[in-house]
Amino acid sequence: MPESFPLGRELPPAATAAVAIVRRLVAAGHQALLAGGCVRDLLLGQTPEDYDVATDAPPERVSELFRPTRQVGAQFGVVLVRKRGRWIEVATFRADGPYLDGRRPVHITLSDAEHDARRRDFTVNGMFLDPLARQVIDYVGGRADLEARVIRAIGDPAARFEEDYLRLLRAVRFSARLDFPIEPHTLAAIRTHAPKLARVAPERVREELERMFVAPSRPAAWRLLVECGLSPYLWPQARWDADQIDRISTLLGRLPPTAPFELVLAVLLADRTPAELERIARDLTLSNEQRERTAWLVRHQGDLDDPAAVSRAALKRLMAHPAFDALRLLATARYADFADGAARQATLTERVLSIPPDAVQPPPLITGDDLLARAVPAGPVYREILDALYTRQLDEQVRTRQEALALLEGMLKERGL
């Protein structure tokens, strides 16, 4: 028999859409409950990010009762329902068949709430909530583990991780986010299964790392990845020595809660070559934007270490990049290594504020058309001359087109053009 107890708090307004779906399913003669992480967060007094519904109604019945819907995983009993401006995941209670690929069951069987709870990953994620009666239903000891503040696999830890190797990372994420230690048997199973993380599809690893590293608990997550033996399997040839691991831990601990994923990756990959960065970006299936920003941050990671020494033109070029705010966060983290770190921070802030937004990336005073008009032969000389002229413009040594044209004539004369 499950343990049942009252929720003990009002549901947040964001739960309204999911509760409306539950109410409609119950009115149609079905059992329907809120499930998983939202129940955990409500019991912890936190505000859930989303709300999932579990029901005994099969997917086709869910699609009959609601419009619009999306069939995102009907073969596994999952349908998305649009309600009050939100897409809510509605999953049919199920029991899973054998797992042969460390990701998905070969088949599923529509089942009941108890079997559905027991096939989930961790006890704190395995509870249900009847939002109409305000009663929590616990088949797996989730309440006890919430009170004990521990992450424990449901049933046999080895079996749970064999079913889906991504759960190895999920255990770390929940442990770090909730500040719950991992129960010893579950921890031992993670360490034993760590090499099998390499079998998980790269995009699933990247998605899990992104959830892990955009959270303020990222330093704890990094330490756990290392302690659990997972870090060497995050992507092919992932490697860090002891000094690098410590340095990463230090810098991650200095970043603000809002630090973006690309900045965290740049900290992790600070010692990698451009070729390695490109390979890792492919391995993790980073978007073009993520790849470019991460590589740019690695390339320029030390450029602001001495903010007084950076030329005005170089500073403007850095400021023009979309990842400049992240670079400033990294600079702040690095300044803690210097005795005069506060003074460096003040200097950087003063210099950035001294540059008006419209002066960061002004239109060039001289373009390739000016070189063409002077019959300059095509070639690398175009880039060399235009870059030199634009640097003078950014440094505010040249302020008008007339001054720029005079400088251009001198440069062409020097080159015999």
C-alpha positions, -999 to 999 in steps of 0.1 A, spaced: 0 0 0 13 35 -8 18 61 18 -7 89 15 -5 123 32 -18 159 26 2 183 6 1 210 32 3 240 9 -16 258 -18 -8 251 -54 9 279 -72 -10 297 -100 13 280 -126 -3 247 -117 -37 258 -130 -33 244 -165 -22 209 -153 -49 208 -127 -75 216 -153 -63 186 -174 -65 164 -143 -100 176 -136 -111 169 -172 -96 134 -171 -112 126 -138 -146 139 -150 -142 115 -180 -138 86 -156 -100 83 -155 -74 85 -127 -51 114 -132 -23 128 -110 5 153 -110 38 134 -112 75 136 -107 96 166 -101 67 190 -95 56 169 -66 91 169 -52 95 207 -55 61 214 -40 70 193 -9 103 211 -6 84 244 -6 99 254 -40 81 266 -72 82 239 -99 94 248 -133 67 227 -150 39 203 -142 35 168 -156 3 147 -155 2 109 -153 -31 90 -160 -46 57 -167 -61 71 -199 -43 57 -230 -28 82 -255 -56 80 -280 -81 88 -252 -61 118 -242 -61 130 -278 -99 126 -279 -105 146 -247 -82 175 -256 -74 199 -284 -48 207 -295 -23 179 -287 11 169 -300 21 132 -304 57 135 -291 60 100 -277 27 82 -281 45 48 -284 57 54 -249 24 68 -237 33 105 -238 11 133 -253 15 170 -250 -17 189 -243 -21 227 -249 -39 242 -220 -41 279 -210 -11 288 -230 11 260 -218 21 226 -232 16 200 -205 30 165 -207 4 139 -202 18 103 -198 -1 71 -194 8 49 -165 31 23 -178 54 -6 -169 86 -9 -190 98 -40 -208 135 -49 -210 161 -22 -220 186 -33 -245 202 0 -255 206 19 -222 180 44 -233 145 30 -241 125 -1 -233 119 -26 -261 82 -22 -253 59 -8 -227 27 -21 -211 0 3 -200 -3 -2 -163 -12 15 -130 2 42 -108 23 19 -86 41 2 -116 46 36 -131 62 49 -99 85 19 -96 99 23 -131 110 59 -125 146 69 -116 149 83 -80 126 81 -50 123 118 -46 110 120 -82 87 90 -79 57 105 -60 23 115 -73 -1 143 -62 -38 142 -64 -44 180 -68 -81 177 -64 -78 160 -30 -45 177 -22 -31 142 -13 4 130 -20 7 93 -30 41 77 -24 48 41 -35 86 43 -34 96 60 -1 101 94 -16 88 113 14 113 96 37 142 104 14 131 140 10 131 143 48 165 125 50 178 147 22 192 119 1 192 109 -36 183 72 -39 176 51 -69 142 33 -69 147 -4 -64 180 -18 -76 204 10 -85 222 -11 -111 190 -20 -128 179 17 -129 211 28 -145 212 -1 -170 178 11 -182 190 45 -190 226 56 -187 217 92 -187 204 87 -152 240 88 -141 241 125 -150 206 131 -136 217 118 -102 245 143 -102 222 171 -113 196 164 -86 222 159 -59 239 192 -67 207 212 -72 190 199 -41 222 197 -20 213 161 -12 241 135 -10 238 104 -31 229 73 -11 259 49 -8 245 20 -29 233 44 -56 267 62 -56 285 29 -59 264 19 -89 271 53 -106 308 47 -102 305 12 -116 284 23 -145 303 55 -153 321 42 -185 287 34 -200 279 72 -201 300 71 -233 271 52 -249 246 80 -245 237 101 -275 258 133 -275 228 156 -277 213 140 -246 246 145 -226 248 181 -238 212 188 -228 218 174 -193 251 193 -189 233 225 -199 206 220 -173 234 212 -148 257 241 -155 232 270 -159 222 264 -123 238 281 -94 248 247 -81 272 242 -109 304 240 -87 288 212 -67 278 195 -100 314 197 -113 328 182 -81 303 154 -82 311 146 -119 347 142 -109 340 123 -77 316 99 -94 341 91 -121 318 105 -148 340 134 -161 362 113 -184 331 101 -203 313 134 -209 326 133 -245 354 114 -262 389 121 -248 375 143 -220 405 149 -197 417 171 -169 446 168 -145 443 175 -108 454 211 -111 429 218 -139 401 202 -119 409 224 -89 412 255 -111 378 248 -127 362 243 -93 376 277 -81 364 296 -111 330 280 -112 326 290 -76 333 326 -84 307 329 -113 274 345 -106 242 324 -106 232 338 -141 264 327 -158 256 313 -193 263 277 -204 290 289 -229 310 306 -202 309 274 -181 321 254 -211 349 280 -216 361 275 -180 360 237 -185 379 239 -218 403 268 -211 434 247 -219 421 232 -251 435 241 -286 412 255 -313 412 221 -330 402 204 -298 375 229 -291 360 223 -326 360 186 -321 344 188 -287 318 212 -300 309 185 -327 310 158 -301 285 177 -279 264 188 -309 267 224 -298 248 249 -318 268 272 -341 262 301 -316 273 280 -286 304 268 -305 314 302 -316 309 319 -282 327 292 -263 357 293 -286 358 331 -285 357 331 -247 386 306 -246 406 326 -271 401 359 -252 400 345 -216 430 366 -204 426 397 -225 411 417 -197 435 405 -170 452 439 -171 424 462 -182 446 493 -181 469 478 -208 442 471 -233 441 496 -262 409 515 -268 405 498 -302 410 463 -287 385 470 -259 359 482 -284 364 451 -305 358 429 -275 328 449 -265 313 444 -300 311 407 -295 278 392 -282 297 372 -255 314 403 -240 292 403 -209 303 367 -203 339 377 -208 335 404 -181 321 378 -157 351 356 -164 375 386 -159 359 393 -125 364 356 -116 401 358 -126 407 391 -108 403 373 -75 437 357 -82 453 392 -80 461 412 -49 448 443 -67 418 425 -82 393 451 -69 413 479 -86 414 460 -118 377 455 -117 372 492 -111 395 501 -140 376 478 -164 342 492 -153 355 528 -158 369 521 -192 338 503 -204 315 531 -192 337 556 -210 328 542 -244 293 553 -257 273 524 -273 275 541 -307 313 543 -305 318 506 -300 314 495 -336 310 527 -357 307 524 -395 342 525 -411 354 558 -425 372 540 -453 359 509 -472 371 487 -500 354 510 -525 379 537 -516 407 512 -525 390 502 -557 386 538 -567 424 542 -564 430 511 -585 446 491 -557 451 455 -569 429 430 -551 446 408 -525 456 406 -488 466 443 -489 429 452 -487 424 436 -453 457 449 -440 450 485 -449 413 485 -439 421 468 -406 449 493 -398 427 523 -407 398 509 -387 420 503 -357 431 540 -358 394 550 -361 385 529 -330 415 543 -311 400 577 -320 433 588 -337 412 594 -368 378 611 -364 367 623 -398 366 609 -433 390 636 -445 416 625 -419 411 589 -429 415 596 -466 447 615 -459 460 586 -439 450 562 -467 470 582 -492 500 581 -470 497 543 -465 494 537 -503 524 559 -510 545 540 -485 535 507 -502 541 521 -537 505 516 -547 
